[in-house]
Amino acid sequence: MRKILLAIVAAAPFFMATPRVHAADISPASLRVPDSAFAPAIVDPFRDRPQDNQLANSTKNDPFRSHHSMQYADDQHGADLHRVDGYMQRATWGDVVLSYEASTFQSPSYALNALRDGLYQTSNRSTMKAARSPETCTNVYHHPCAMLPYCLVSCSEGGQEGLYGVAQFNSCLIEVKAEASPAVFDQAKDTIQPALHTIMRVADGLMSQVCALPNATSPSSMDFDLIVTRVEYAGTGPDFSLTRPGLTHVRAGTRVYLSTYVSVTRAPRHCRVDAEFVVRRKQGVSFFNTVSRRVSTSPGLYRMVAVYTPRTPGRDVIVGRIAMLGVARTWTTAVRITK
């Protein structure tokens, strides 16, 4: 276990050297991931909130408190993880419960200690013999990251089976988990891990903006507009002048582009632009994709594209979202899918 943890956090000094903002300057709301990250799970509106240290220290109010040996913050005794603030979301997917929490810490070293503590505590408390060694995902997200199956109360005695994931990005920590009864978990095991990775991937893109800003960079040094999100035939080139109308009707089975046009007036060189595309129908989210690129020049015009093939007739509502340096813009449009 110790050797694996050392391998997971071996790259930590590199990431800790990345310029960063102070944790106290990060708004808890900026750590929230969009509901689409949980799709097809439904986010609980009563568990979609900023999570201050008072809430985080309570096992009743925080889904991850039981995964740590110490309180997130303890002003009286100081024996804590030095957490500053955070945001928590919970979603249900049938009988599976998905939880997400992003926390800021006083320094990257404290965030890394919280990652280690989460893995050690989950492993030590788990009654699953196979859960002693975490599976690294550092190679996926390129900073300290791991996942670990667990059962904190004996699964044979009615305990919930779960999968815990944790990743550190500078002074921020991402924690995710899925829990269900052993029977349900076994049936859904092939989809649970990809679902958690989807949440972590979306959160990772968010943290790269919110938690890794150079000290000299702030949202005030950046200005951009989301011009439009629309549907275009696949293979068509950019239409920055918007002389070509977007599609309002598409035949099922036709490959199209979901295109978001962005005007960047001012931005730091190589600033990252994250685009998110969500297609909704009455029954929920039918398509979700994210695309990222770097700003090469500013001012400049950019097109972000996701490839989409509608399969059945109906009305698709398309939500395009652009995020830069923690600031987001959205655009909603619709297209009719015909036979």
PyMOL commands that set and color helices and strands:
alter all, ss='L'
color gray80, all
select helices_A, chain A and resi 2-8+12-16+23-25+28-31+35-38+53-56+65-67+108-125+129-131+138-141+155-157+182-210+219-221
alter helices_A, ss='H'
color red, helices_A
select strands_A, chain A and resi 42-50+83-93+96-105+135-136+145-150+161-169+172-180+223-233+249-251+256-266+272-281+284-294+300-308+314-324+327-338
alter strands_A, ss='S'
color yellow, strands_A
deselect
rebuild
show_as cartoon
